[in-house]
Amino acid sequence: MNLMLELLANSQKNYIHLLRISIFIVMAWIGGLKAFQYEADGIIPFVANSPFMSFFLHSNVSDTDNYKLHKNREGELIPENIEWHKANGTYAFSYGLGAVIIIIGILVLAGIWLPRAGLLGGLLTVGMSIVTLSFLITTPETWVPNLGGPDFGFPYLSAGGRLVIKDAIMLGAGLIIASDCAQKLLPKSY
C-alpha cells in the first residue's frame, strides 16, 4: 500500500502533464468540430440564450425563440435552416469559437514548456468553463422539458445539460493548470 501511495505522490508532475494533454485533446477536438455544420447548428440554443454570446448573432434574424424554428438535428440537412443559420451568423461565430477553443488548448499544452502560456491557457479554460456553466441558467434546453412525464425541469438534466455540467471538471482542471504554472513562475525561496 505504501508503495502505491509513494508512486502516486511522486508522479503528480506527470499527472499534471497528463491533465494538460487531456485538456488539449478535448479542446482541439471540440474546437475543430465547430467547423462542421452539425456542430454549429447544435450550439445555437446555448449561444442565442447566453448574455455573454448572443450579441455575436445577427439581431435582424435572431431572437431567443427564432432559432427553435430552424433547428437541425445532428446530421440533418434542411437547406432552409442552413440558409437561416448563414444569415444569422451561426457558422461564422462557430468557426471563430472553434479557433479560440483550439488556441486555449494549445496554450494549456504549451504550459509543459512555457509556464506563462500555460498560466494564460489555464485561466482561459476557467473563464470558458464559467461561461459554459452559465448555460445551465440561461438555456432552457439544458433541462428535461415537461412533455407529460413525471421527471422534468430541475434537477433533470437533458442531453445538453449533461454536456454542460461536465465543464465543472474543466473548471477545476484549468485552476490546477494555472496554479502549477504560477508555482513555476514565482521566484523560489531558499
C-alpha positions in Angstrom: 0.0 0.0 0.0 2.8 2.5 0.9 4.5 1.7 -2.5 1.3 2.7 -4.3 0.9 5.8 -2.3 4.6 6.8 -2.9 4.2 6.1 -6.6 1.1 8.3 -6.8 2.6 11.1 -4.7 5.9 11.1 -6.7 4.0 11.2 -10.0 2.0 14.3 -9.5 4.1 16.3 -12.0 3.5 13.7 -14.7 -0.2 13.6 -13.9 -0.5 17.4 -14.3 1.2 17.0 -17.7 -1.4 14.3 -18.5 -4.1 16.7 -17.5 -2.6 19.3 -19.9 -2.6 16.8 -22.7 -6.1 15.7 -21.9 -7.4 19.3 -21.9 -5.6 19.9 -25.2 -7.2 16.8 -26.8 -10.7 17.9 -25.7 -10.2 21.5 -26.8 -8.6 20.6 -30.2 -11.3 18.0 -30.9 -14.3 20.1 -29.8 -12.9 23.3 -31.3 -12.2 21.5 -34.6 -15.7 20.2 -34.7 -17.0 23.8 -34.6 -16.1 24.0 -38.3 -18.8 21.5 -39.2 -22.4 22.4 -39.9 -24.0 19.9 -37.4 -21.9 21.1 -34.5 -22.6 24.8 -35.3 -26.3 24.0 -35.5 -26.1 22.3 -32.2 -24.6 25.2 -30.2 -27.2 27.7 -31.3 -29.6 27.2 -28.4 -26.7 27.9 -26.0 -25.4 31.0 -27.9 -28.8 32.5 -28.6 -29.8 32.4 -24.9 -26.4 33.5 -23.5 -25.9 37.1 -22.3 -22.2 36.5 -22.9 -22.5 35.4 -26.5 -25.9 36.3 -28.1 -24.7 39.6 -29.3 -22.4 37.8 -31.8 -25.5 36.7 -33.7 -27.2 39.0 -36.2 -30.1 40.6 -34.3 -32.1 41.2 -37.5 -32.7 37.4 -37.9 -32.2 36.1 -34.4 -34.0 36.3 -31.1 -34.2 33.9 -28.2 -37.0 31.9 -29.8 -36.4 32.2 -33.6 -33.7 29.6 -33.6 -36.2 27.0 -32.4 -37.9 27.2 -35.8 -34.6 26.5 -37.6 -33.0 23.7 -35.6 -31.4 20.8 -37.4 -31.0 17.5 -35.6 -27.4 16.2 -35.8 -26.7 15.0 -39.3 -29.9 16.6 -40.7 -29.6 18.7 -43.8 -32.5 21.1 -44.3 -31.5 23.8 -46.8 -33.9 26.5 -45.5 -32.5 26.1 -41.9 -28.9 26.2 -43.2 -29.7 29.5 -45.0 -31.2 30.9 -41.8 -28.1 29.9 -39.9 -25.8 31.6 -42.5 -27.9 34.8 -42.3 -27.9 34.6 -38.5 -24.1 34.3 -38.3 -24.2 30.9 -36.7 -21.5 29.4 -38.8 -19.1 32.4 -38.7 -19.5 32.5 -34.9 -18.9 28.8 -34.6 -15.7 29.0 -36.7 -14.4 31.8 -34.5 -15.3 30.0 -31.3 -13.7 26.8 -32.6 -10.4 28.7 -33.3 -10.5 30.3 -29.8 -11.1 26.9 -28.1 -8.2 25.3 -30.1 -5.9 28.2 -29.1 -6.8 27.7 -25.5 -5.9 24.0 -25.8 -2.6 24.8 -27.4 -1.7 27.3 -24.6 -2.6 24.7 -21.9 -0.4 22.1 -23.7 2.4 24.7 -24.1 2.5 25.1 -20.3 4.6 21.9 -20.2 7.5 24.0 -21.5 6.2 27.6 -21.2 4.7 28.4 -17.9 3.4 31.8 -18.9 1.5 30.3 -21.9 0.2 27.6 -19.6 -1.0 30.1 -17.0 -2.9 32.0 -19.6 -4.3 28.8 -21.0 -5.4 27.6 -17.6 -7.1 30.9 -16.8 -8.8 31.0 -20.2 -10.0 27.4 -19.5 -11.5 28.6 -16.2 -13.2 31.6 -17.9 -14.6 29.4 -20.7 -15.9 26.9 -18.2 -17.7 29.6 -16.3 -19.4 30.9 -19.4 -20.3 27.3 -20.4 -21.7 26.5 -17.0 -23.8 29.7 -17.2 -25.8 27.8 -19.9 -27.5 25.8 -17.1 -29.2 29.1 -16.1 -29.7 30.7 -19.5 -30.6 27.8 -21.8 -34.0 26.1 -21.3 -32.8 23.1 -23.4 -30.4 22.1 -20.6 -33.3 20.7 -18.6 -35.8 17.9 -19.5 -38.9 19.6 -20.9 -42.4 19.0 -19.5 -43.8 16.6 -22.1 -46.1 14.8 -19.8 -43.6 12.6 -17.9 -43.0 12.8 -14.2 -39.4 13.9 -14.4 -38.8 17.4 -15.9 -37.1 20.7 -15.1 -34.5 21.0 -12.3 -32.6 18.7 -11.4 -33.3 16.6 -14.5 -30.5 17.4 -17.0 -31.2 16.9 -20.7 -28.5 15.7 -23.1 -27.4 19.3 -23.5 -27.4 19.8 -19.7 -25.3 16.7 -19.2 -22.9 18.0 -21.8 -22.6 21.4 -20.0 -22.3 20.1 -16.4 -19.1 18.3 -17.3 -17.4 21.7 -17.6 -17.3 21.7 -13.8 -14.4 19.3 -14.3 -12.8 21.5 -16.8 -13.1 24.4 -14.4 -11.1 22.5 -11.7 -8.6 21.3 -14.3 -8.0 24.9 -15.5 -7.4 26.0 -12.0 -4.9 23.2 -11.4 -3.0 24.0 -14.6 -3.0 27.8 -13.7 -1.8 27.0 -10.2 1.0 24.7 -11.4 2.3 27.4 -13.9 2.0 30.1 -11.2 4.3 28.0 -8.9 6.8 27.7 -11.7 6.8 31.5 -12.3 7.2 32.5 -8.7 10.7 33.0 -7.5 11.9 30.1 -5.4 12.5 31.0 -1.8 15.6 29.2 -0.4 
